[in-house]
Amino acid sequence: MSALNDTALSYAVFLLSRIPGQEDVYLWIAILFCFIYVISIVGNSVILFIIKTDPSLHEPMYIFLSMLAFTDVGFLITTMPTILGVYLFNSREIGLDACFAQLSFIAALQCTESAVLLLMAIDRFIAICNPLRYASILTLPRISKMGLVSVLKSVVLVFPFPFLLKPYRYCRANVLSHSFCLNMEVMKMACSDITVNNIYGLFIRISTMGLDLLLIFFSYVMILKTVLSIASRVECLRALSTCVSHLCAVLLFYTPEFSLSLIHRLAHDTSPLLRILLSYVSLLVPPLLNPIVYSVKSTRLRVRIIKVFLGGRGTQG
């Protein structure tokens, strides 16, 4: 038996972890996560319910917002079982197949959310730069096709992940740094050459999030060019104000994502705690804050939310 060593073992499960060094406040962290999940699910569900039931909100901007909310709910459903399981019940074990499924869903949802943010940027670009053709360009059938293509593209690109990871033997320490599975961390635990996985993962990042962010940037360059040509300062500010919510959503999604990606690939000596916290932020903060940002900035949406909760007494925006 002494001949067995770490490199001869292949684990059937991974062990999930809580935030290190915070043992004294795990109960409060668990309460915080429960609060985040409840607020996020309620907030996104309210957005979806109001947009679905109010015909006056069946417009491109709100349909794209419902796509964003639906994607955020997907993040919550995908990560909630393991995060709350670890913090509330210390349930740390996760099988390889379950781990591969979770990391695939997370990656697909990240690609989908990036694509939806691009569609929302295109919506703002057309609304501001070509308002007379806005309704004829962004018809409901065309919006449906754009959303379907975004989802299918994400699924197709992420589909190989579990099949690339499955053949590997995981003979290194089987303790993950997070309370959920991420492709980048799981593949580093294989005792085989992971060059193909690294290249494919980088390709997906560049071809989805990288390209989407570049196109979003280009859209706002064109929007600024159009807005600055408007003679009236009031109309200029009004046009820009319609983009504030989307810009907040873009910053909430891309800032932690790209920070985390850069840290993993370039800053190897960075504190592990920073990487772990950024991972939680990238998955849980956008679903929490997106409904709040859009509800605050959109008067029409805010009025309808108030009507739902106050039984029609809140009629002023």
C-alpha positions in Angstrom: 0.0 0.0 0.0 2.9 2.3 0.6 3.6 2.3 -3.1 0.4 4.3 -3.7 1.0 8.0 -3.8 -0.9 11.1 -4.8 -0.1 10.8 -8.5 -1.6 7.3 -8.6 -5.0 8.3 -7.4 -7.9 9.5 -9.4 -10.6 11.2 -7.4 -14.3 10.5 -7.9 -15.4 13.7 -6.2 -14.2 17.3 -5.6 -14.5 19.0 -2.3 -16.0 22.5 -2.3 -14.7 25.2 0.0 -15.9 28.2 1.9 -14.1 31.5 2.0 -10.8 30.8 3.8 -9.8 32.5 7.0 -13.4 33.6 7.8 -14.4 30.7 10.1 -15.7 33.0 12.8 -18.2 34.6 10.6 -19.4 31.7 8.4 -22.9 32.0 9.9 -23.1 35.6 8.9 -21.7 34.8 5.4 -24.4 32.1 5.0 -27.1 34.7 6.0 -25.7 37.2 3.5 -25.8 34.6 0.7 -29.4 33.7 1.6 -30.3 37.4 1.6 -28.6 37.9 -1.8 -30.4 34.9 -3.3 -33.8 35.9 -2.0 -33.5 39.5 -3.2 -32.0 38.5 -6.5 -34.7 35.9 -7.3 -37.5 38.2 -6.2 -36.1 41.2 -8.1 -35.6 39.3 -11.4 -38.9 37.4 -11.1 -40.8 40.7 -10.6 -39.1 42.2 -13.7 -40.1 39.1 -15.7 -43.6 39.1 -14.4 -44.2 42.8 -15.1 -42.8 42.7 -18.6 -44.8 39.6 -19.4 -48.1 40.8 -18.1 -47.9 44.4 -19.2 -48.5 44.8 -23.0 -47.2 48.4 -23.0 -43.7 47.0 -22.0 -43.6 44.6 -25.0 -41.0 46.8 -26.6 -37.4 45.8 -27.7 -35.7 47.5 -24.7 -37.8 45.6 -22.1 -37.8 42.4 -24.0 -34.0 42.4 -23.9 -34.2 43.3 -20.2 -36.3 40.2 -19.7 -33.7 38.1 -21.4 -31.1 39.6 -19.1 -33.3 38.8 -16.1 -33.9 35.3 -17.3 -30.1 34.7 -17.6 -29.5 36.1 -14.2 -32.1 33.7 -12.7 -30.1 30.9 -14.5 -27.0 32.0 -12.6 -28.9 31.9 -9.3 -30.4 28.4 -9.9 -27.0 27.0 -11.1 -24.9 28.2 -8.1 -27.5 28.2 -5.3 -27.5 24.5 -4.4 -23.7 24.2 -3.9 -23.1 27.6 -2.3 -25.9 27.3 0.2 -25.2 23.6 0.7 -21.6 24.3 1.7 -22.4 27.3 4.0 -25.6 26.0 5.6 -25.0 22.3 5.8 -21.2 21.9 5.2 -22.1 19.6 2.3 -18.7 19.8 0.4 -18.6 16.8 -1.8 -19.6 17.1 -5.5 -19.3 14.3 -8.0 -17.2 14.8 -11.2 -20.2 14.7 -13.5 -22.2 17.2 -11.4 -19.2 19.5 -11.2 -18.7 19.3 -15.0 -22.4 20.1 -15.5 -22.3 23.1 -13.2 -19.2 24.6 -14.8 -20.7 24.1 -18.2 -23.9 25.9 -17.2 -22.0 28.7 -15.6 -19.8 29.2 -18.8 -22.8 29.0 -21.1 -24.7 31.6 -19.0 -21.7 33.9 -19.0 -21.5 33.7 -22.8 -25.3 34.2 -23.0 -25.3 37.3 -20.7 -22.5 38.8 -22.7 -24.5 38.3 -25.9 -27.6 39.8 -24.3 -25.6 42.9 -23.2 -24.4 43.2 -26.8 -28.0 43.0 -28.1 -29.0 45.7 -25.6 -26.2 47.9 -26.9 -27.5 47.4 -30.4 -30.9 48.3 -29.2 -29.7 51.6 -27.8 -27.6 52.3 -30.9 -30.6 51.9 -33.2 -32.9 53.9 -30.9 -30.5 56.8 -30.8 -28.8 56.7 -34.2 -31.7 55.6 -36.4 -34.9 56.3 -34.4 -37.2 56.5 -37.4 -36.5 52.8 -38.4 -36.3 51.5 -34.8 -39.7 49.8 -34.8 -39.2 48.3 -38.3 -35.7 47.0 -37.5 -36.3 45.5 -34.1 -39.5 43.6 -34.7 -40.6 40.9 -32.2 -39.8 37.9 -34.6 -36.3 39.4 -35.2 -35.7 39.9 -31.5 -36.7 36.3 -30.8 -34.3 35.0 -33.5 -31.5 37.2 -32.0 -32.1 35.8 -28.5 -32.3 32.2 -29.8 -29.1 32.6 -31.8 -27.3 34.0 -28.7 -28.4 31.0 -26.5 -27.5 28.4 -29.2 -24.1 30.0 -29.9 -23.3 29.8 -26.1 -24.5 26.2 -25.8 -22.5 25.1 -28.9 -19.3 26.8 -27.8 -19.5 25.4 -24.2 -20.7 21.9 -25.1 -17.2 20.5 -25.5 -16.1 21.5 -22.0 -17.3 18.3 -20.1 -16.0 16.1 -22.9 -12.6 17.7 -22.8 -12.4 17.3 -19.0 -13.9 13.8 -18.7 -11.0 11.8 -20.0 -8.5 13.4 -17.5 -7.4 11.7 -14.3 -7.7 14.1 -11.4 -4.8 13.0 -9.2 -3.8 16.3 -7.5 -5.5 17.8 -4.5 -9.2 17.5 -5.1 -10.1 20.6 -2.9 -11.6 23.5 -4.9 -11.2 27.1 -3.9 -14.8 28.0 -4.3 -18.2 26.6 -3.3 -19.0 26.0 -7.0 -17.1 24.6 -10.0 -15.3 26.8 -12.5 -13.7 25.4 -15.7 -10.4 27.2 -15.2 -9.9 25.8 -11.7 -11.1 22.2 -12.4 -8.9 21.7 -15.4 -5.8 22.7 -13.5 -6.4 19.8 -11.2 -5.8 17.2 -13.9 -2.5 15.4 -14.0 -2.4 15.5 -17.8 -1.4 18.1 -20.4 -4.2 20.7 -20.4 -2.9 22.8 -23.3 -5.9 22.1 -25.5 -8.3 23.1 -22.7 -6.4 26.3 -22.1 -6.4 27.3 -25.7 -10.0 26.4 -26.2 -11.0 28.3 -23.0 -9.1 31.4 -24.2 -10.7 31.1 -27.6 -14.2 31.2 -26.1 -13.3 34.2 -23.9 -12.0 36.2 -26.9 -14.7 35.1 -29.4 -17.6 35.7 -27.0 -17.0 38.2 -24.2 -14.0 39.9 -25.8 -15.7 40.4 -29.2 -19.0 41.3 -27.5 -17.3 44.0 -25.4 -15.5 45.4 -28.4 -18.7 45.7 -30.3 -20.4 47.3 -27.3 -17.6 49.8 -27.2 -18.0 50.5 -30.9 -21.7 51.0 -30.4 -21.2 53.6 -27.8 -18.6 55.4 -29.9 -21.3 55.7 -32.6 -23.9 56.7 -30.0 -21.7 59.5 -28.6 -20.9 60.7 -32.1 -24.6 60.9 -32.8 -25.6 62.5 -29.5 -22.8 65.1 -29.6 -24.2 66.3 -33.0 -27.5 67.1 -31.3 -27.9 70.9 -31.0 -30.1 70.8 -27.9 -28.2 70.0 -24.7 -31.5 68.8 -23.0 -32.1 66.3 -25.8 -28.5 65.2 -25.7 -28.7 64.5 -22.0 -32.0 62.7 -22.4 -30.6 60.4 -25.1 -27.6 59.6 -22.9 -29.8 58.9 -19.9 -31.4 56.0 -21.7 -28.0 54.3 -21.8 -27.1 54.6 -18.1 -28.8 51.4 -16.9 -27.2 49.4 -19.7 -23.7 50.9 -19.0 -24.1 49.9 -15.3 -25.1 46.4 -16.3 -22.0 46.2 -18.6 -19.7 47.4 -15.9 -21.2 45.0 -13.3 -20.7 42.0 -15.6 -17.4 42.7 -17.4 -15.3 44.3 -14.7 -15.1 41.3 -12.3 -15.0 38.8 -15.3 -12.0 40.4 -17.0 -10.3 41.2 -13.7 -10.5 37.5 -12.7 -9.3 36.3 -16.1 -6.3 38.6 -16.0 -5.4 37.6 -12.4 -5.6 33.9 -13.3 -3.4 34.3 -16.4 -1.0 37.1 -15.4 -0.9 37.8 -11.7 -0.1 34.4 -10.2 1.1 35.9 -6.9 -2.2 37.6 -6.2 -3.9 36.7 -2.9 -6.2 33.7 -3.4 -8.8 35.5 -1.3 -9.0 38.2 -3.9 -9.6 35.7 -6.7 -12.3 33.9 -4.6 -14.1 37.1 -3.8 -14.0 38.2 -7.4 -15.6 34.9 -8.5 -18.5 35.4 -6.0 -18.9 39.0 -7.2 -18.9 38.0 -10.9 -21.7 35.4 -10.4 -23.9 37.0 -7.7 -23.6 40.8 -7.9 -25.0 41.3 -11.4 -28.2 39.3 -10.7 -28.6 41.3 -7.5 -28.1 44.8 -8.8 -29.4 44.6 -12.4 -33.1 44.7 -11.3 -32.4 47.5 -8.9 -30.5 49.6 -11.5 -33.2 49.2 -14.1 -36.0 49.8 -11.7 -34.5 53.0 -10.5 -33.6 54.4 -13.9 -36.7 53.3 -15.9 -39.7 55.4 -14.8 -42.2 53.2 -16.7 -40.9 50.0 -15.0 -40.7 51.6 -11.6 -44.3 52.9 -11.8 -45.5 49.4 -12.7 -43.5 47.8 -9.9 -45.1 50.3 -7.4 -48.5 49.4 -8.8 -47.9 45.7 -8.2 -46.8 46.2 -4.6 -49.1 49.0 -3.6 -52.2 47.8 -5.4 -52.4 50.6 -7.8 -51.8 53.4 -5.3 -48.5 54.3 -6.8 -49.3 56.1 -10.0 -46.6 58.7 -10.1 -43.0 58.0 -11.4 
